[in-house]
Amino acid sequence: MVKSDIAAALVQKRSLAPEQAQQIVEVIFASMREALSQREEIEIRGFGAFRVRHYHGHRGRNPRTGGVIVIGPKNGVLFRTGKELRQLVDRHHESRGPKKRP
């Protein structure tokens, strides 16, 4: 699913104009980007929570050469699922049975 799919769902379920639905989706994601850039946490009950996590730098290995490389510190966004979403995904997965490999 991509942003345009979310906008299309708004058009279908809420009878919005496509341009209006697209603007709503853009505002939501822009607000989320802004909040995370300010290191604020985002919690959406029933869905999950987003937060910024700082990762310290460390030494790693280049898998091709085996040489030591320095990996600098960075920030990343961490998503943690809410209880309701986790249960929904588990129920859906159980009803479909185990995934068969080709």
MODELLER restraints for C-alpha pairs under 7 A, 6 or more apart:
rsr = mdl.restraints
at = mdl.atoms
rsr.add(forms.Gaussian(group=physical.xy_distance, feature=features.Distance(at['CA:7:A'], at['CA:21:A']), mean=5.01, stdev=0.5))
rsr.add(forms.Gaussian(group=physical.xy_distance, feature=features.Distance(at['CA:7:A'], at['CA:22:A']), mean=5.23, stdev=0.5))
rsr.add(forms.Gaussian(group=physical.xy_distance, feature=features.Distance(at['CA:7:A'], at['CA:25:A']), mean=6.28, stdev=0.5))
rsr.add(forms.Gaussian(group=physical.xy_distance, feature=features.Distance(at['CA:10:A'], at['CA:16:A']), mean=6.49, stdev=0.5))
rsr.add(forms.Gaussian(group=physical.xy_distance, feature=features.Distance(at['CA:10:A'], at['CA:21:A']), mean=5.91, stdev=0.5))
rsr.add(forms.Gaussian(group=physical.xy_distance, feature=features.Distance(at['CA:11:A'], at['CA:17:A']), mean=6.16, stdev=0.5))
rsr.add(forms.Gaussian(group=physical.xy_distance, feature=features.Distance(at['CA:11:A'], at['CA:18:A']), mean=5.92, stdev=0.5))
rsr.add(forms.Gaussian(group=physical.xy_distance, feature=features.Distance(at['CA:11:A'], at['CA:21:A']), mean=6.21, stdev=0.5))
rsr.add(forms.Gaussian(group=physical.xy_distance, feature=features.Distance(at['CA:36:A'], at['CA:51:A']), mean=6.84, stdev=0.5))
rsr.add(forms.Gaussian(group=physical.xy_distance, feature=features.Distance(at['CA:36:A'], at['CA:52:A']), mean=6.49, stdev=0.5))
rsr.add(forms.Gaussian(group=physical.xy_distance, feature=features.Distance(at['CA:39:A'], at['CA:52:A']), mean=5.85, stdev=0.5))
rsr.add(forms.Gaussian(group=physical.xy_distance, feature=features.Distance(at['CA:40:A'], at['CA:51:A']), mean=6.86, stdev=0.5))
rsr.add(forms.Gaussian(group=physical.xy_distance, feature=features.Distance(at['CA:41:A'], at['CA:50:A']), mean=5.80, stdev=0.5))
rsr.add(forms.Gaussian(group=physical.xy_distance, feature=features.Distance(at['CA:41:A'], at['CA:51:A']), mean=4.71, stdev=0.5))
rsr.add(forms.Gaussian(group=physical.xy_distance, feature=features.Distance(at['CA:42:A'], at['CA:49:A']), mean=5.47, stdev=0.5))
rsr.add(forms.Gaussian(group=physical.xy_distance, feature=features.Distance(at['CA:42:A'], at['CA:50:A']), mean=5.07, stdev=0.5))
rsr.add(forms.Gaussian(group=physical.xy_distance, feature=features.Distance(at['CA:42:A'], at['CA:51:A']), mean=6.52, stdev=0.5))
rsr.add(forms.Gaussian(group=physical.xy_distance, feature=features.Distance(at['CA:43:A'], at['CA:49:A']), mean=4.26, stdev=0.5))
rsr.add(forms.Gaussian(group=physical.xy_distance, feature=features.Distance(at['CA:43:A'], at['CA:50:A']), mean=6.48, stdev=0.5))
rsr.add(forms.Gaussian(group=physical.xy_distance, feature=features.Distance(at['CA:45:A'], at['CA:82:A']), mean=6.83, stdev=0.5))
rsr.add(forms.Gaussian(group=physical.xy_distance, feature=features.Distance(at['CA:46:A'], at['CA:82:A']), mean=5.27, stdev=0.5))
rsr.add(forms.Gaussian(group=physical.xy_distance, feature=features.Distance(at['CA:46:A'], at['CA:83:A']), mean=6.45, stdev=0.5))
rsr.add(forms.Gaussian(group=physical.xy_distance, feature=features.Distance(at['CA:46:A'], at['CA:84:A']), mean=5.04, stdev=0.5))
rsr.add(forms.Gaussian(group=physical.xy_distance, feature=features.Distance(at['CA:46:A'], at['CA:85:A']), mean=6.08, stdev=0.5))
rsr.add(forms.Gaussian(group=physical.xy_distance, feature=features.Distance(at['CA:47:A'], at['CA:81:A']), mean=6.07, stdev=0.5))
rsr.add(forms.Gaussian(group=physical.xy_distance, feature=features.Distance(at['CA:47:A'], at['CA:82:A']), mean=4.84, stdev=0.5))
rsr.add(forms.Gaussian(group=physical.xy_distance, feature=features.Distance(at['CA:47:A'], at['CA:84:A']), mean=6.77, stdev=0.5))
rsr.add(forms.Gaussian(group=physical.xy_distance, feature=features.Distance(at['CA:47:A'], at['CA:85:A']), mean=5.40, stdev=0.5))
rsr.add(forms.Gaussian(group=physical.xy_distance, feature=features.Distance(at['CA:48:A'], at['CA:79:A']), mean=6.95, stdev=0.5))
rsr.add(forms.Gaussian(group=physical.xy_distance, feature=features.Distance(at['CA:48:A'], at['CA:80:A']), mean=5.46, stdev=0.5))
rsr.add(forms.Gaussian(group=physical.xy_distance, feature=features.Distance(at['CA:48:A'], at['CA:81:A']), mean=4.12, stdev=0.5))
rsr.add(forms.Gaussian(group=physical.xy_distance, feature=features.Distance(at['CA:48:A'], at['CA:82:A']), mean=4.06, stdev=0.5))
rsr.add(forms.Gaussian(group=physical.xy_distance, feature=features.Distance(at['CA:49:A'], at['CA:79:A']), mean=5.68, stdev=0.5))
rsr.add(forms.Gaussian(group=physical.xy_distance, feature=features.Distance(at['CA:49:A'], at['CA:80:A']), mean=5.26, stdev=0.5))
rsr.add(forms.Gaussian(group=physical.xy_distance, feature=features.Distance(at['CA:49:A'], at['CA:81:A']), mean=6.50, stdev=0.5))
rsr.add(forms.Gaussian(group=physical.xy_distance, feature=features.Distance(at['CA:50:A'], at['CA:77:A']), mean=6.65, stdev=0.5))
rsr.add(forms.Gaussian(group=physical.xy_distance, feature=features.Distance(at['CA:50:A'], at['CA:78:A']), mean=5.61, stdev=0.5))
rsr.add(forms.Gaussian(group=physical.xy_distance, feature=features.Distance(at['CA:50:A'], at['CA:79:A']), mean=4.56, stdev=0.5))
rsr.add(forms.Gaussian(group=physical.xy_distance, feature=features.Distance(at['CA:50:A'], at['CA:80:A']), mean=6.51, stdev=0.5))
rsr.add(forms.Gaussian(group=physical.xy_distance, feature=features.Distance(at['CA:51:A'], at['CA:77:A']), mean=5.67, stdev=0.5))
rsr.add(forms.Gaussian(group=physical.xy_distance, feature=features.Distance(at['CA:51:A'], at['CA:78:A']), mean=5.32, stdev=0.5))
rsr.add(forms.Gaussian(group=physical.xy_distance, feature=features.Distance(at['CA:51:A'], at['CA:79:A']), mean=6.67, stdev=0.5))
rsr.add(forms.Gaussian(group=physical.xy_distance, feature=features.Distance(at['CA:52:A'], at['CA:75:A']), mean=6.56, stdev=0.5))
rsr.add(forms.Gaussian(group=physical.xy_distance, feature=features.Distance(at['CA:52:A'], at['CA:76:A']), mean=5.68, stdev=0.5))
rsr.add(forms.Gaussian(group=physical.xy_distance, feature=features.Distance(at['CA:52:A'], at['CA:77:A']), mean=4.58, stdev=0.5))
rsr.add(forms.Gaussian(group=physical.xy_distance, feature=features.Distance(at['CA:52:A'], at['CA:78:A']), mean=6.04, stdev=0.5))
rsr.add(forms.Gaussian(group=physical.xy_distance, feature=features.Distance(at['CA:53:A'], at['CA:75:A']), mean=5.57, stdev=0.5))
rsr.add(forms.Gaussian(group=physical.xy_distance, feature=features.Distance(at['CA:53:A'], at['CA:76:A']), mean=5.35, stdev=0.5))
rsr.add(forms.Gaussian(group=physical.xy_distance, feature=features.Distance(at['CA:53:A'], at['CA:77:A']), mean=6.06, stdev=0.5))
rsr.add(forms.Gaussian(group=physical.xy_distance, feature=features.Distance(at['CA:53:A'], at['CA:78:A']), mean=6.47, stdev=0.5))
rsr.add(forms.Gaussian(group=physical.xy_distance, feature=features.Distance(at['CA:54:A'], at['CA:74:A']), mean=6.01, stdev=0.5))
rsr.add(forms.Gaussian(group=physical.xy_distance, feature=features.Distance(at['CA:54:A'], at['CA:75:A']), mean=4.42, stdev=0.5))
rsr.add(forms.Gaussian(group=physical.xy_distance, feature=features.Distance(at['CA:54:A'], at['CA:76:A']), mean=6.48, stdev=0.5))
rsr.add(forms.Gaussian(group=physical.xy_distance, feature=features.Distance(at['CA:55:A'], at['CA:73:A']), mean=5.56, stdev=0.5))
rsr.add(forms.Gaussian(group=physical.xy_distance, feature=features.Distance(at['CA:55:A'], at['CA:74:A']), mean=5.27, stdev=0.5))
rsr.add(forms.Gaussian(group=physical.xy_distance, feature=features.Distance(at['CA:55:A'], at['CA:75:A']), mean=5.81, stdev=0.5))
rsr.add(forms.Gaussian(group=physical.xy_distance, feature=features.Distance(at['CA:56:A'], at['CA:73:A']), mean=4.48, stdev=0.5))
rsr.add(forms.Gaussian(group=physical.xy_distance, feature=features.Distance(at['CA:56:A'], at['CA:74:A']), mean=6.69, stdev=0.5))
rsr.add(forms.Gaussian(group=physical.xy_distance, feature=features.Distance(at['CA:57:A'], at['CA:71:A']), mean=5.33, stdev=0.5))
rsr.add(forms.Gaussian(group=physical.xy_distance, feature=features.Distance(at['CA:57:A'], at['CA:72:A']), mean=4.24, stdev=0.5))
rsr.add(forms.Gaussian(group=physical.xy_distance, feature=features.Distance(at['CA:57:A'], at['CA:73:A']), mean=3.97, stdev=0.5))
rsr.add(forms.Gaussian(group=physical.xy_distance, feature=features.Distance(at['CA:58:A'], at['CA:70:A']), mean=6.09, stdev=0.5))
rsr.add(forms.Gaussian(group=physical.xy_distance, feature=features.Distance(at['CA:58:A'], at['CA:71:A']), mean=5.26, stdev=0.5))
rsr.add(forms.Gaussian(group=physical.xy_distance, feature=features.Distance(at['CA:58:A'], at['CA:72:A']), mean=6.60, stdev=0.5))
rsr.add(forms.Gaussian(group=physical.xy_distance, feature=features.Distance(at['CA:59:A'], at['CA:68:A']), mean=6.64, stdev=0.5))
rsr.add(forms.Gaussian(group=physical.xy_distance, feature=features.Distance(at['CA:59:A'], at['CA:69:A']), mean=5.72, stdev=0.5))
rsr.add(forms.Gaussian(group=physical.xy_distance, feature=features.Distance(at['CA:59:A'], at['CA:70:A']), mean=4.61, stdev=0.5))
rsr.add(forms.Gaussian(group=physical.xy_distance, feature=features.Distance(at['CA:59:A'], at['CA:71:A']), mean=5.71, stdev=0.5))
rsr.add(forms.Gaussian(group=physical.xy_distance, feature=features.Distance(at['CA:60:A'], at['CA:68:A']), mean=5.75, stdev=0.5))
rsr.add(forms.Gaussian(group=physical.xy_distance, feature=features.Distance(at['CA:60:A'], at['CA:69:A']), mean=5.27, stdev=0.5))
rsr.add(forms.Gaussian(group=physical.xy_distance, feature=features.Distance(at['CA:60:A'], at['CA:70:A']), mean=6.20, stdev=0.5))
rsr.add(forms.Gaussian(group=physical.xy_distance, feature=features.Distance(at['CA:60:A'], at['CA:71:A']), mean=6.55, stdev=0.5))
rsr.add(forms.Gaussian(group=physical.xy_distance, feature=features.Distance(at['CA:61:A'], at['CA:67:A']), mean=5.53, stdev=0.5))
rsr.add(forms.Gaussian(group=physical.xy_distance, feature=features.Distance(at['CA:61:A'], at['CA:68:A']), mean=4.62, stdev=0.5))
rsr.add(forms.Gaussian(group=physical.xy_distance, feature=features.Distance(at['CA:61:A'], at['CA:69:A']), mean=5.63, stdev=0.5))
rsr.add(forms.Gaussian(group=physical.xy_distance, feature=features.Distance(at['CA:62:A'], at['CA:68:A']), mean=6.37, stdev=0.5))
rsr.add(forms.Gaussian(group=physical.xy_distance, feature=features.Distance(at['CA:62:A'], at['CA:69:A']), mean=6.50, stdev=0.5))
